Amino acid sequence: MKKYAIIVAGGSGTRMGAPVAKQYLEIGGMPVLMHTLLAFERFDAEITLILVIPELDFDYWKKLCKQYEFEVKHLLVAGGASRFQSVYNGLQAIKGSEGLVAIHDGVRPFVSSHTIQQTYEQAAIHGSAVAVVLPKDSIRVVKESSSSSVDRAKYRLVQTPQTFRLDLIKKAFEQKESPLFTDDASVYESAGGTIFLTEGSYDNIKITTPEDLIFADHILRSKK
């Protein structure tokens, strides 16, 4: 089946406290976002990559691509006011409804080919596949004046890619946006879809805070 990947990078990076958005910060000699796009190209050189960023960033991104001689082929699409709207715009850029599409956070640059492959394979079978990992820490449920422990074996931490049959996820995104949509899986589930979970990786971090940059540097050095 034809494979697509929508890379969403619309964050402003306020929690990072940096002068530019986190997706453009440099790690390992190039911006975070370039590492992410390269991860998908390494998985499949024929994949159709769709990069969704704020339209105001287009010129800056093109300048970065020229500066770093970045030549991974991708389609640039303007993001919306929310993640839901940005993913919707990315889906609309895909003509037709046949194939599989992975939706991935632009600031998860260390996603492995194995994780990507697993989501595509399982989505082809089940209609959806979401990368998850087991929590390492204990979990407590907070109540009004107390808290209680829970069995962490019953919980999963959700990552991306979240991969779907294209026709099914396009239909799911036809519904009205809701505050309950925390990710693409919740949109799909709200439309009646069933979410299939597949194993992610603890290296597949989402770079959000300055501490994440330190961890990212460690991951890059360990891969050399």
C-alpha positions, 0 to 999 in steps of 0.5 A: 500500500502507498505510504504517506507520513505527515510530520506536524511541527507547529509548536512555538517552543515557549516551554523551551525558552529559546529564541526560535521554536523547538523544531528548528533548534540544532542538535547533532549539527542540524535542526531537530526537524531535519533529523525527523524527516531523515528518519522517515526517509531512511525507513523508505526512500519512496515515502511521501513526506508532508511537513506541516508548519506555520505558514509564517515559517515557510521562508525561514524553513526554506532558508534553513534547508539551503543553509544545511543543504537539506535535500530530503524531498517533502511537501510543505503545508500550512498548519492551522490554529490547533494540532487538529487543524494542522493534521486536517490540512496535511490530510487534505494535501493527500489526493485520494483515500488509498494507502496508509498514513503515519502522523508524527510529531516533528520534535520526535527525531529519534523514531526508529525504522523498526517502530515506523515499520511496525505501525505501518504493518499493523495499521494495514491489518487493523486500520490503526497502530499507535506506538506506546511504551510502558510507564517506568515510574509509579502512577497515582490518581489525584483526587480532590483531597487525596491520591491513590496508587494504580497498577501501572501495567494497565497503562501506556504512554502514547507516542507517535507515529500514529498510523492509519488507513488513509480512508479511515483517518480522513473520515474521522477528521471530518467531524467537528473538533473537540477539546477531548482530542488530545492526539490523532488516536482520540480523533479516530476513536471518537469516530468509532475506530478501534485503536491498536497499540504497538511497541514504541521506544524509550529513545523516541522522546519528544523534545519539549524542554531544555532537559530534553536537549541534554537527553537528545545529545546523549542519544546522538552520541550513543548512536555514533 
